[in-house]
Amino acid sequence: MKSTEMRALGVEELLSRVGEWEEQVFRYRCEQKTGQLENTNLIRSTRQDIARAKTIMREKEHAGSQP
């Protein structure tokens, strides 16, 4: 998901998406250990989405607290 799409979402929606993505990363790692995961780049891209969403959430929190 692109950062512009994430910025359009609210903090609660981003928080729920982060939870989903963290579960996905766990499933991908399990599949990788059992040899079922063909595209190992999925782990990296999902982790980047998590970091991007957390950064945007942090920006929104700071923007709301400043006068």
C-alpha positions as CSV (number, residue, x, y, z in Angstrom):
1,M,0.0,0.0,0.0
2,K,1.3,3.4,-0.9
3,S,1.9,6.1,1.6
4,T,-0.6,8.4,-0.1
5,E,-3.3,5.8,0.4
6,M,-2.3,5.4,4.0
7,R,-2.5,9.1,4.7
8,A,-6.2,9.1,3.6
9,L,-7.0,6.5,6.3
10,G,-7.7,7.3,10.0
11,V,-5.5,6.3,12.8
12,E,-7.9,3.5,13.9
13,E,-8.0,2.1,10.4
14,L,-4.2,2.2,10.2
15,L,-4.0,0.5,13.6
16,S,-6.2,-2.4,12.5
17,R,-4.3,-2.8,9.2
18,V,-1.0,-2.9,11.2
19,G,-2.4,-5.8,13.3
20,E,-3.4,-7.6,10.1
21,W,-0.1,-7.1,8.5
22,E,1.8,-8.4,11.7
23,E,-0.3,-11.5,11.6
24,Q,0.5,-11.9,7.9
25,V,4.3,-11.6,8.6
26,F,3.9,-14.3,11.2
27,R,2.2,-16.6,8.7
28,Y,4.8,-15.8,6.0
29,R,7.6,-16.7,8.4
30,C,5.9,-20.0,9.3
31,E,5.5,-20.8,5.6
32,Q,9.1,-19.9,5.0
33,K,10.3,-22.3,7.7
34,T,8.2,-25.1,6.2
35,G,9.4,-24.4,2.7
36,Q,5.9,-23.4,1.4
37,L,6.6,-19.7,0.8
38,E,7.7,-19.1,-2.8
39,N,8.0,-15.3,-2.7
40,T,10.2,-14.4,0.2
41,N,10.0,-10.7,-0.7
42,L,6.5,-10.7,0.8
43,I,7.9,-10.6,4.3
44,R,10.1,-7.6,3.5
45,S,7.4,-5.6,1.7
46,T,4.8,-6.3,4.5
47,R,7.3,-5.2,7.2
48,Q,7.9,-2.0,5.2
49,D,4.1,-1.4,5.0
50,I,4.0,-1.8,8.8
51,A,6.8,0.7,9.3
52,R,5.2,3.1,6.9
53,A,1.8,3.0,8.6
54,K,3.4,3.4,12.1
55,T,5.3,6.5,10.8
56,I,2.1,8.0,9.4
57,M,0.3,7.3,12.6
58,R,3.0,9.1,14.6
59,E,2.9,12.1,12.2
60,K,-0.8,12.4,12.7
61,E,-0.5,12.2,16.5
62,H,2.1,15.0,16.4
63,A,0.1,17.1,14.0
64,G,-2.9,16.9,16.4
65,S,-1.0,17.9,19.4
66,Q,0.7,21.0,18.0
67,P,-1.1,24.3,18.1
